[in-house]
Amino acid sequence: MKLKIGNKLRTLREERKQTHEEMARLLQMSASTYGRYERNETYMNMDTLSKVAELLDLPIQDFFPETFHINSTNNGNGQASLVMGNYTYYAVEESSKEVLQQNMILRKENDELKEYIRINHVFQQEHNNLKEELKNIKNDFDVLKTKLGK
């Protein structure tokens, strides 16, 4: 769920007598990104909005229309929901998608590490075999040297 809240942001910032550059710095984003939010040129996601609300010391509900409410009770499947008119957003669903994406990335990295370890083990075995072969060649050479009297 993404919201355009630029007018509200601008009003709150101006009430606090801050520049949009100061707000951007406090929110750890570029001034141009913050400016786009204020001009409603881009949407703000819930994570960013949560940071804004925390920074401004406001409840997050202050950014939503009057028909909006947050249902933080367990709805039987462990999900909290946000309801606005006929639209319901389950925050956990988005988090779950992100967790699944991160899980897929971690599995791929884990597989790559396993392959690296396997290859490293093979090389280590080959290295040990070559060391042993070199040792045997050196011993054979020493035996030949002794037989030739040198």
GROMACS elastic network, one bead per residue, 0.5 to 0.9 nm:
[ bonds ]
;  ai    aj funct       b0    kb
    1    44     6  0.87769   500
    1    45     6  0.65851   500
    1    46     6  0.70090   500
    1    89     6  0.68760   500
    1    91     6  0.88391   500
    2    43     6  0.54376   500
    2    44     6  0.54696   500
    2    46     6  0.67306   500
    3    42     6  0.86714   500
    3    43     6  0.53028   500
    3    44     6  0.54035   500
    3    45     6  0.66319   500
    3    46     6  0.80156   500
    3    49     6  0.86079   500
    3    63     6  0.89009   500
    3    64     6  0.84623   500
    4     7     6  0.84437   500
    4    37     6  0.71933   500
    4    38     6  0.84396   500
    4    39     6  0.89053   500
    4    40     6  0.55441   500
    4    41     6  0.81381   500
    4    42     6  0.70348   500
    4    43     6  0.51506   500
    4    44     6  0.63622   500
    5     8     6  0.54965   500
    5     9     6  0.62472   500
    5    10     6  0.87879   500
    5    37     6  0.71990   500
    5    38     6  0.71020   500
    5    39     6  0.88050   500
    5    40     6  0.67683   500
    5    43     6  0.79801   500
    5    44     6  0.76322   500
    5    63     6  0.67979   500
    5    64     6  0.82792   500
    6     9     6  0.50103   500
    6    10     6  0.61022   500
    6    11     6  0.85670   500
    6    35     6  0.86645   500
    6    36     6  0.81235   500
    6    37     6  0.53371   500
    6    39     6  0.55141   500
    6    40     6  0.50247   500
    6    41     6  0.85003   500
    6    43     6  0.89892   500
    7    10     6  0.52063   500
    7    11     6  0.61764   500
    7    12     6  0.86189   500
    7    37     6  0.89922   500
    7    38     6  0.62324   500
    7    39     6  0.74283   500
    7    40     6  0.77329   500
    8    11     6  0.51928   500
    8    12     6  0.61475   500
    8    13     6  0.85238   500
    8    38     6  0.80436   500
    8    63     6  0.70485   500
    9    12     6  0.52372   500
    9    13     6  0.60223   500
    9    14     6  0.84962   500
    9    37     6  0.80378   500
    9    38     6  0.60120   500
    9    52     6  0.86921   500
    9    63     6  0.86154   500
   10    13     6  0.51202   500
   10    14     6  0.60270   500
   10    15     6  0.84913   500
   10    20     6  0.81972   500
   10    38     6  0.58258   500
   10    39     6  0.85374   500
   11    14     6  0.52053   500
   11    15     6  0.60924   500
   11    16     6  0.86753   500
   12    15     6  0.50834   500
   12    16     6  0.63629   500
   12    17     6  0.86909   500
   12    56     6  0.80648   500
   13    16     6  0.51553   500
   13    17     6  0.62299   500
   13    18     6  0.55554   500
   13    19     6  0.71708   500
   13    20     6  0.73807   500
   13    23     6  0.74813   500
   13    56     6  0.86618   500
   14    18     6  0.60117   500
   14    19     6  0.75350   500
   14    20     6  0.88866   500
   15    18     6  0.78903   500
   18    21     6  0.80815   500
   18    22     6  0.61389   500
   18    23     6  0.68284   500
   19    22     6  0.51807   500
   19    23     6  0.64758   500
   19    24     6  0.86658   500
   20    23     6  0.50015   500
   20    24     6  0.60531   500
   20    25     6  0.85667   500
   20    31     6  0.65744   500
   20    32     6  0.89607   500
   20    34     6  0.68968   500
   20    35     6  0.66887   500
   20    38     6  0.86055   500
   21    24     6  0.50365   500
   21    25     6  0.61786   500
   21    26     6  0.86402   500
   21    30     6  0.78659   500
   21    31     6  0.50529   500
   21    32     6  0.84530   500
   21    34     6  0.79056   500
   21    35     6  0.84038   500
   22    25     6  0.51475   500
   22    26     6  0.62194   500
   22    27     6  0.86190   500
   22    31     6  0.81703   500
   23    26     6  0.50878   500
   23    27     6  0.61206   500
   23    28     6  0.84653   500
   23    29     6  0.86814   500
   23    31     6  0.79622   500
   23    34     6  0.75663   500
   23    52     6  0.89773   500
   24    27     6  0.50718   500
   24    28     6  0.59584   500
   24    29     6  0.51328   500
   24    30     6  0.57350   500
   24    31     6  0.50763   500
   24    32     6  0.82986   500
   24    33     6  0.77658   500
   24    34     6  0.55358   500
   24    35     6  0.82545   500
   25    29     6  0.60811   500
   25    30     6  0.70408   500
   25    31     6  0.73519   500
   26    29     6  0.78625   500
   26    55     6  0.77411   500
   27    30     6  0.86844   500
   27    34     6  0.85587   500
   27    48     6  0.83257   500
   27    51     6  0.70231   500
   27    52     6  0.69998   500
   27    55     6  0.77124   500
   29    32     6  0.83547   500
   29    33     6  0.65895   500
   29    34     6  0.68295   500
   30    33     6  0.52526   500
   30    34     6  0.63961   500
   30    35     6  0.85631   500
   31    34     6  0.51161   500
   31    35     6  0.59643   500
   31    36     6  0.86279   500
   32    36     6  0.62393   500
   32    37     6  0.87948   500
   33    36     6  0.51685   500
   33    37     6  0.65426   500
   33    38     6  0.89079   500
   33    42     6  0.85006   500
   34    37     6  0.51349   500
   34    38     6  0.64285   500
   34    39     6  0.87549   500
   35    38     6  0.51001   500
   35    39     6  0.61856   500
   35    40     6  0.85621   500
   35    41     6  0.85395   500
   36    39     6  0.50505   500
   36    40     6  0.60330   500
   36    42     6  0.58467   500
   36    43     6  0.86389   500
   37    40     6  0.50494   500
   37    41     6  0.60884   500
   37    42     6  0.55532   500
   37    43     6  0.66069   500
   37    44     6  0.67711   500
   38    41     6  0.76725   500
   38    42     6  0.86480   500
   39    42     6  0.79289   500
   40    43     6  0.69371   500
   44    47     6  0.82237   500
   44    48     6  0.62545   500
   44    49     6  0.63085   500
   45    48     6  0.55349   500
   45    49     6  0.61858   500
   45    50     6  0.86508   500
   46    50     6  0.59655   500
   46    51     6  0.86410   500
   46    91     6  0.89956   500
   47    50     6  0.51093   500
   47    51     6  0.64858   500
   47    52     6  0.88363   500
   48    51     6  0.50796   500
   48    52     6  0.63115   500
   48    53     6  0.87068   500
   49    53     6  0.61363   500
   49    54     6  0.85271   500
   49    60     6  0.73841   500
   49    63     6  0.83909   500
   50    53     6  0.51240   500
   50    54     6  0.61417   500
   50    55     6  0.85341   500
   50    59     6  0.88185   500
   50    60     6  0.63964   500
   51    54     6  0.51056   500
   51    55     6  0.60343   500
   51    56     6  0.85555   500
   52    55     6  0.50580   500
   52    56     6  0.60930   500
   52    57     6  0.83282   500
   52    58     6  0.84626   500
   52    60     6  0.84391   500
   53    56     6  0.51708   500
   53    57     6  0.58085   500
   53    58     6  0.50099   500
   53    59     6  0.61093   500
   53    60     6  0.53825   500
   53    61     6  0.88621   500
   53    62     6  0.83909   500
   53    63     6  0.82467   500
   54    58     6  0.63098   500
   54    59     6  0.76433   500
   54    60     6  0.80007   500
   55    58     6  0.78307   500
   56    59     6  0.88457   500
   58    61     6  0.82143   500
   58    62     6  0.68957   500
   58    63     6  0.89275   500
   59    62     6  0.57894   500
   59    63     6  0.81561   500
   60    63     6  0.58979   500
   60    64     6  0.76285   500
   61    64     6  0.53742   500
   61    65     6  0.81738   500
   61    66     6  0.87396   500
   61    68     6  0.76299   500
   61    69     6  0.72419   500
   61    70     6  0.78917   500
   62    65     6  0.79910   500
   62    66     6  0.87502   500
   64    67     6  0.80197   500
   64    68     6  0.60639   500
   64    69     6  0.83043   500
   64    84     6  0.85174   500
   65    68     6  0.55018   500
   65    69     6  0.88165   500
   65    84     6  0.77946   500
   66    69     6  0.79931   500
   66    84     6  0.86823   500
   67    83     6  0.81977   500
   67    84     6  0.57965   500
   67    85     6  0.61227   500
   68    82     6  0.74813   500
   68    83     6  0.57071   500
   68    85     6  0.68575   500
   69    81     6  0.88278   500
   69    82     6  0.61357   500
   69    83     6  0.55061   500
   69    84     6  0.65944   500
   70    80     6  0.79084   500
   70    81     6  0.62001   500
   70    83     6  0.62121   500
   70    84     6  0.87380   500
   71    74     6  0.83089   500
   71    75     6  0.86934   500
   71    80     6  0.59706   500
   71    81     6  0.51686   500
   71    82     6  0.59278   500
   71    83     6  0.73134   500
   72    75     6  0.85651   500
   72    79     6  0.81174   500
   72    81     6  0.64713   500
   72    82     6  0.81905   500
   73    76     6  0.89666   500
   73    78     6  0.84748   500
   73    79     6  0.80374   500
   73    80     6  0.62068   500
   73    81     6  0.82734   500
   74    77     6  0.68741   500
   74    78     6  0.52017   500
   74    79     6  0.59870   500
   74    80     6  0.61655   500
   74    81     6  0.88835   500
   75    78     6  0.62035   500
   75    79     6  0.61559   500
   75    80     6  0.69829   500
   75    81     6  0.83296   500
   76    79     6  0.75638   500
   77    80     6  0.89266   500
   78    92     6  0.82430   500
   79    90     6  0.63191   500
   79    91     6  0.70861   500
   79    92     6  0.56319   500
   79    93     6  0.78456   500
   80    89     6  0.86604   500
   80    90     6  0.60432   500
   80    91     6  0.62921   500
   80    92     6  0.68136   500
   81    88     6  0.65262   500
   81    89     6  0.55748   500
   81    91     6  0.60721   500
   81    92     6  0.81167   500
   82    87     6  0.82356   500
   82    88     6  0.56272   500
   82    89     6  0.50739   500
   82    90     6  0.63906   500
   82    91     6  0.73566   500
   83    86     6  0.73188   500
   83    87     6  0.58495   500
   83    89     6  0.64159   500
   83    90     6  0.87703   500
   84    87     6  0.52535   500
   84    88     6  0.64141   500
   84    89     6  0.84262   500
   85    88     6  0.79873   500
   89    92     6  0.88292   500
   89    93     6  0.82188   500
   89    94     6  0.88280   500
   90    93     6  0.54695   500
   90    94     6  0.72270   500
   91    94     6  0.55741   500
   91    95     6  0.64586   500
   91    96     6  0.86508   500
   92    96     6  0.58121   500
   92    97     6  0.84962   500
   93    97     6  0.62645   500
   93    98     6  0.87238   500
   94    97     6  0.51060   500
   94    98     6  0.63727   500
   94    99     6  0.86312   500
   95    98     6  0.50905   500
   95    99     6  0.60985   500
   95   100     6  0.85756   500
   96   100     6  0.60381   500
   96   101     6  0.85233   500
   97   100     6  0.50853   500
   97   101     6  0.61931   500
   97   102     6  0.85966   500
   98   101     6  0.50779   500
   98   102     6  0.61213   500
   98   103     6  0.84194   500
   99   102     6  0.50550   500
   99   103     6  0.59169   500
   99   104     6  0.85728   500
  100   104     6  0.61672   500
  100   105     6  0.86370   500
  101   104     6  0.51609   500
  101   105     6  0.63287   500
  101   106     6  0.86568   500
  102   105     6  0.50544   500
  102   106     6  0.60872   500
  102   107     6  0.85406   500
  103   106     6  0.50494   500
  103   107     6  0.60682   500
  103   108     6  0.85977   500
  104   107     6  0.50934   500
  104   108     6  0.62393   500
  104   109     6  0.86379   500
  105   108     6  0.51785   500
  105   109     6  0.62155   500
  105   110     6  0.85297   500
  106   109     6  0.50028   500
  106   110     6  0.59329   500
  106   111     6  0.85040   500
  107   111     6  0.61010   500
  107   112     6  0.85436   500
  108   111     6  0.50817   500
  108   112     6  0.61950   500
  108   113     6  0.86260   500
  109   113     6  0.61418   500
  109   114     6  0.85918   500
  110   113     6  0.50479   500
  110   114     6  0.61514   500
  110   115     6  0.86232   500
  111   114     6  0.50462   500
  111   115     6  0.62235   500
  111   116     6  0.85937   500
  112   115     6  0.51065   500
  112   116     6  0.61551   500
  112   117     6  0.86405   500
  113   117     6  0.61035   500
  113   118     6  0.84987   500
  114   117     6  0.50782   500
  114   118     6  0.61050   500
  114   119     6  0.86101   500
  115   119     6  0.60966   500
  115   120     6  0.84041   500
  116   119     6  0.51616   500
  116   120     6  0.59759   500
  116   121     6  0.84979   500
  117   121     6  0.60366   500
  117   122     6  0.86098   500
  118   121     6  0.50962   500
  118   122     6  0.63050   500
  118   123     6  0.87199   500
  119   122     6  0.50453   500
  119   123     6  0.61915   500
  119   124     6  0.85050   500
  120   123     6  0.50856   500
  120   124     6  0.60346   500
  120   125     6  0.85939   500
  121   125     6  0.61639   500
  121   126     6  0.85847   500
  122   125     6  0.51273   500
  122   126     6  0.61837   500
  122   127     6  0.85250   500
  123   127     6  0.59556   500
  123   128     6  0.85342   500
  124   128     6  0.61763   500
  124   129     6  0.85670   500
  125   128     6  0.51132   500
  125   129     6  0.61452   500
  125   130     6  0.86286   500
  126   130     6  0.61221   500
  126   131     6  0.85424   500
  127   130     6  0.51334   500
  127   131     6  0.61536   500
  127   132     6  0.86317   500
  128   131     6  0.50244   500
  128   132     6  0.61857   500
  128   133     6  0.85805   500
  129   132     6  0.51163   500
  129   133     6  0.61293   500
  129   134     6  0.85711   500
  130   134     6  0.59937   500
  130   135     6  0.84436   500
  131   134     6  0.50829   500
  131   135     6  0.61382   500
  131   136     6  0.86620   500
  132   135     6  0.50104   500
  132   136     6  0.62497   500
  132   137     6  0.86839   500
  133   136     6  0.50356   500
  133   137     6  0.61901   500
  133   138     6  0.85872   500
  134   137     6  0.50187   500
  134   138     6  0.61074   500
  134   139     6  0.85604   500
  135   138     6  0.50933   500
  135   139     6  0.62166   500
  135   140     6  0.86383   500
  136   139     6  0.50173   500
  136   140     6  0.61025   500
  136   141     6  0.84925   500
  137   141     6  0.60138   500
  137   142     6  0.85392   500
  138   142     6  0.61462   500
  138   143     6  0.86117   500
  139   142     6  0.50348   500
  139   143     6  0.61975   500
  139   144     6  0.86632   500
  140   143     6  0.50367   500
  140   144     6  0.62223   500
  140   145     6  0.85655   500
  141   144     6  0.50743   500
  141   145     6  0.60627   500
  141   146     6  0.85481   500
  142   146     6  0.61407   500
  142   147     6  0.86205   500
  143   146     6  0.51167   500
  143   147     6  0.62143   500
  143   148     6  0.86505   500
  144   147     6  0.50016   500
  144   148     6  0.60820   500
  144   149     6  0.84339   500
  144   150     6  0.87548   500
  145   148     6  0.51390   500
  145   149     6  0.60589   500
  145   150     6  0.52555   500
  146   150     6  0.59624   500
  147   150     6  0.77698   500
